[in-house]
Amino acid sequence: MAITTEASFRLRVATEADQAIIKDMVRGAKLNPLGLKWQRFVLAVTAEDQIVGCVQLKPHRGEALELASLVVSKGWRRKGIARLLIEHLKKTTGPPIWLMCMSRLKKFYQQFGFSQVHLGQPMPGYYRWLLRMSFLINRFGPSGQKLTIMVWQDK
């Protein structure tokens, strides 16, 4: 299934043949390389079918869905690819969609309606556990950068 967007690229669902490129893109962006299944990815591709962006909708226990592995190739950044990938997931999935990112990306995701969650707010068990673990992760992580959990709940 292809989703037409702009003349320079389009969105399409991934196929098994895309798995190696997806893994390379995610590893190259230094994102979590675990749980990369091509069946969960939407890709941004050129007219020649070159993959220039990807995102996956990753399921977790308790029916929580996570926007994960969002990558746009360097030469294709600031062309609206990430925006279209995120908006596509929001439109086809509906709320809530969860994500985890470093705090430097919080403003980026806020423009798409995501908000940071804090302990005490309702959330799936996986994210409650992850948020508690983030206190340890943040203690030993890069200075000034903290693991942040966010959710999009609005339609």
C-alpha positions in Angstrom: 0.0 0.0 0.0 1.5 3.4 -1.0 0.5 6.6 0.5 1.2 9.6 -1.8 2.6 12.6 -0.1 4.9 15.1 -1.9 6.5 14.8 -5.3 10.0 14.0 -3.9 8.9 11.1 -1.7 6.0 8.9 -0.7 5.1 6.7 2.2 4.7 2.9 1.9 4.6 0.0 4.3 7.8 -2.0 4.7 8.4 -5.4 3.1 10.7 -8.2 4.2 13.2 -7.0 1.6 13.6 -3.7 3.6 14.6 -5.3 6.9 18.4 -5.0 6.4 18.2 -1.3 5.4 15.8 -0.6 8.4 18.3 -2.2 10.8 21.2 -0.2 9.2 19.3 3.1 9.5 18.3 2.5 13.1 21.8 1.5 14.2 23.3 4.4 12.3 21.1 6.8 14.2 22.2 5.0 17.5 18.6 4.1 18.4 17.5 0.9 20.2 18.2 -1.9 17.7 16.1 -4.5 19.5 12.6 -5.5 18.3 13.0 -4.2 14.7 10.4 -6.1 12.7 9.8 -4.9 9.2 6.0 -5.7 9.5 5.6 -2.7 11.9 7.4 -0.1 9.8 6.2 2.6 7.5 8.8 4.0 5.1 9.4 7.2 3.3 10.8 6.4 -0.2 11.9 8.3 -3.2 10.4 7.8 -6.7 13.2 5.3 -7.2 12.1 3.5 -4.0 15.2 4.5 -2.0 14.3 4.5 1.7 14.9 8.0 3.2 12.9 7.6 6.4 11.3 5.1 8.6 9.2 4.7 11.8 7.7 1.7 13.6 4.6 1.3 15.7 5.8 -1.1 18.4 3.3 -3.0 20.6 4.0 -3.5 24.3 2.2 -5.4 27.1 -1.2 -4.0 27.9 -2.0 -3.0 24.4 0.3 0.1 24.6 1.6 1.3 21.2 5.0 3.0 20.9 6.2 5.3 18.1 9.7 4.0 17.8 12.8 3.9 15.5 12.0 7.2 13.8 14.9 7.9 11.4 15.3 10.3 8.5 18.4 10.1 6.3 20.8 13.1 6.7 20.2 14.5 3.2 16.5 14.3 3.6 16.0 16.1 6.9 13.9 19.2 7.2 11.7 18.2 4.3 8.7 17.2 6.3 9.4 13.4 6.2 9.3 12.9 10.0 6.2 15.0 10.2 4.4 12.9 7.6 5.5 9.6 9.2 4.3 10.8 12.6 1.0 12.2 11.3 0.4 9.0 9.3 0.8 6.8 12.5 -1.5 9.2 14.4 -4.1 9.1 11.7 -4.1 5.3 11.1 -3.7 4.3 14.8 -5.4 6.9 17.0 -4.6 7.7 20.5 -2.8 6.9 22.7 0.6 6.6 21.2 3.6 6.5 23.5 7.3 7.2 22.9 10.5 7.5 24.7 13.2 10.0 23.7 16.1 12.0 25.1 15.0 15.3 26.6 16.6 17.3 23.8 13.8 15.9 21.5 10.9 16.9 23.8 10.1 20.1 21.9 10.2 18.3 18.6 7.5 15.8 19.7 5.4 18.4 21.5 4.7 20.1 18.1 2.8 16.9 17.2 0.7 16.9 20.3 2.9 14.6 22.5 3.3 15.6 26.2 5.7 14.4 28.8 4.3 12.0 31.4 5.3 11.9 35.1 5.0 9.3 37.9 1.5 9.4 39.3 -0.2 9.9 36.0 -2.1 6.9 34.5 0.0 4.9 32.1 0.5 1.3 31.0 2.7 -0.8 33.3 5.5 -1.0 30.8 5.9 2.8 30.8 5.4 3.1 34.6 8.3 0.6 35.0 10.4 2.4 32.3 9.8 5.8 34.0 11.0 4.4 37.3 14.0 3.0 35.6 14.7 6.3 33.9 15.8 7.7 37.2 18.7 5.3 37.2 19.4 5.7 33.5 19.3 9.5 33.8 21.8 9.4 36.7 24.5 7.8 34.5 23.5 9.2 31.1 25.0 12.1 29.2 25.1 15.4 31.1 21.9 17.4 30.6 20.1 14.7 28.7 17.4 12.7 30.3 15.2 9.8 29.1 11.7 11.2 28.6 8.5 9.4 28.3 5.7 11.1 26.2 2.2 10.3 25.1 -0.2 11.6 22.4 -3.7 11.3 23.7 -5.7 13.7 21.5 -7.4 12.9 18.2 
